[in-house]
Amino acid sequence: MTARTAPRHELIADTALALLAERGLRGLTHRAVDEAAGLPQGSTSNLTRTRAALLEAAVQRLAEREAAVLTPREMPDEAATAAAGGTTAALADALSLAMHRYLSRHHRLAIARYELALEATRRPELRAVYDRTGRAFREPMIALLTAAGSADPERHAQNMIAWCDGVLFSCTAGQYHASVPTRAALRTSCTELLGGMLNR
């Protein structure tokens, strides 16, 4: 992606995410973003004047990009329609599709997410932004579990998101980083978890 193919604010935020994945938080500076994005010096600081503003822009962009991978409304029409139908099998199929797509195609985006999540534990202003963007994933999950007949959709959504987060971390930076589970394996695990929660 270059400055000619994306709005400058998106280019800067995308470059920040790439730098986070490649170099970690210490490697993310305004100058580094300018250099990596091929922008004139000072471009990043003109749009995000402080480090906090740059991190917030990265969190916002992360949420936008993850929405294209993880949220049911961004899945292929047939998967989203099936998930909304409320069956355990349909929901497991939709979630396994999203998880497999993330793990197989967006590995570095996940690494950037963990860098930002850890930094949010130290910066209250970033924590607020991180938590606000997280609602874009919690609320659809609650709605899907409600449609599936959950007796406690908010608690069950917390369980499902914790499972998703655990699998993503384990297969990105944890014990299973060297292998990506198949979609079938993810579907099986998801079905087992949903079956236990929904008594099916």
Secondary structure, DSSP 8 states (H G I E B T S, - for coil): --TTTS-HHHHHHHHHHHHHHHH-GGG--HHHHHHHHT--TTHHHHHS-SHHHHHHHHHHHHHHHHHTTTSGGGS-HHHHHHHHTT-HHHHHHHHHHHHHHHHHH-HHHHHHHHHHHHHHTT-HHHHHHHHHHHHHHHHHHHHHHHHTT-SSHHHHHHHHHHHHHHHHHHHHTSTTTT----HHHHHHHHHHHHHHHHT-
